[in-house]
Amino acid sequence: MKPVALLIALLSAAQPAQKPGSRERIVLLVDEIKAIRNFPVVVAERLGYLEGVTVMNIRDDAPTAEMLMDGRVDAVMAYYHHNIVNRAAGREFQAVVTLGVTPGVKVLVANHARDKYKTLRDLKGSRIIAGGAGSAKTTVANALVLAGGHTLADYTRIANESKDKIAAALKSGEADLVVAPTPDGTYYEAQGAGSVFADLTTSEGTRKTLGSLFPSSTVYMTSERVKAHPETAQRL
């Protein structure tokens, strides 16, 4: 049975969630709710397991960290590295649930650069299309470069564009590699823009490339709220 079908079967066979009754309502903020990595929360919500939990998509006009700190939301579902970034900024956040142990992306190398970039050790001087400075895709690009024994100054990060523009950049030689979440990697391959440099969608591929698993999608809260309301963390 395929993993997705198995997940749905297991959830469907489980006991229905109990009515929350007078329990306090929980607000869960989700980073890109339509992304494949957030499939578990979509399934859980549709099966009724999140009754009493309000699920919201992340808003561009309201900083996520501020919403968590001031109590407008109780928890955030996003990449694990946000915990590290926020702790570095003095915010006491902690992950209470780990949903992903791989980055869930494919790294593709452009056809023109295939012979130059074959292993992580070759990434010095590369131009990698990733996301913003603190994005999940950039975190993956950073991890690849560091795993190859280089520093973050040894590669050039190129900002994300539309899929068509990214494919064009790979074909024209403006970029060497791209960090592509599912299903974008398949699109670039179909366009003839590149081939797989590293498959980080599986545990096996992640261990082979990075040497260990890589926590990605998590649910995190403020440490203060976890301590004051452990039942909220347990419920999530």
C-alpha positions, -999 to 999 in steps of 0.1 A, spaced: 0 0 0 13 35 -9 23 57 21 -5 83 15 -31 56 12 -18 39 43 -19 72 63 -55 78 53 -65 42 61 -49 44 95 -65 77 103 -99 64 91 -97 33 112 -87 51 144 -113 60 170 -131 93 163 -118 123 182 -137 131 214 -158 163 215 -136 190 230 -165 202 252 -154 232 273 -117 229 264 -100 261 253 -99 266 216 -65 264 199 -53 285 170 -28 268 148 -10 289 122 2 270 92 30 280 68 17 274 33 -12 251 41 -14 238 5 22 226 5 27 188 3 46 189 36 15 201 54 -7 172 41 -11 157 76 -28 187 90 -52 189 60 -61 152 64 -65 155 101 -88 186 98 -110 169 71 -114 138 92 -125 158 122 -95 153 145 -89 190 148 -123 199 162 -118 228 185 -87 238 166 -88 268 143 -63 264 114 -51 295 97 -27 301 68 3 323 75 -3 360 66 23 382 50 10 413 68 15 399 103 49 386 115 45 350 127 68 354 157 49 384 170 15 365 167 29 336 187 45 359 213 15 380 219 -9 351 220 -29 357 188 -20 321 179 -11 292 201 12 273 178 28 274 144 33 246 119 64 254 99 100 244 92 121 235 122 148 260 115 124 288 125 129 276 161 167 281 158 164 315 141 140 327 167 160 314 196 190 332 182 169 364 183 161 358 220 126 342 216 120 310 235 103 288 210 103 250 210 90 223 187 64 200 203 57 178 172 79 167 143 60 158 112 89 156 87 124 141 90 135 150 54 136 183 36 110 171 11 128 186 -19 149 176 -49 180 195 -58 184 197 -95 216 206 -114 213 224 -147 224 204 -178 252 229 -186 267 223 -151 261 186 -147 298 177 -153 310 204 -129 288 197 -100 286 160 -92 291 159 -54 287 182 -24 325 188 -25 320 204 -59 296 231 -47 321 259 -41 314 287 -65 280 274 -74 249 295 -80 219 280 -64 183 291 -68 167 290 -33 143 312 -14 147 342 8 175 345 34 156 327 61 135 303 40 134 266 41 149 262 7 178 284 16 183 264 48 186 233 26 210 250 2 231 261 32 231 225 46 243 211 13 272 236 10 283 231 47 281 193 43 305 196 14 330 212 36 325 248 24 313 280 40 281 299 32 303 325 14 314 299 -11 281 299 -30 258 325 -45 221 323 -35 197 333 -63 162 344 -53 131 324 -63 111 333 -93 82 317 -111 87 281 -123 90 292 -159 117 318 -151 136 293 -130 136 268 -158 148 295 -182 176 305 -158 188 269 -156 187 265 -194 204 298 -201 233 292 -177 223 320 -153 220 294 -125 237 261 -117 213 243 -93 178 248 -78 162 236 -46 128 224 -57 100 213 -34 75 186 -45 62 187 -73 84 214 -88 114 192 -93 94 170 -117 84 200 -136 120 212 -142 130 177 -153 101 175 -177 112 209 -191 146 195 -198 161 222 -175 181 198 -153 185 165 -136 185 153 -100 217 162 -80 203 151 -47 169 135 -38 160 147 -3 124 135 -4 132 102 13 150 91 45 175 71 25 183 99 2 186 124 30 209 102 50 230 95 19 234 132 11 236 149 45 247 121 67 216 121 89 179 129 89 168 165 87 139 178 108 116 199 86 79 204 92 72 209 129 46 224 152 62 248 176 50 270 205 65 294 230 83 276 258 63 297 283 30 284 269 42 248 267 50 250 304 18 268 314 -5 248 292 10 213 286 -24 200 277 -23 222 246 9 207 234 -3 172 242 -35 178 223 -17 189 192 
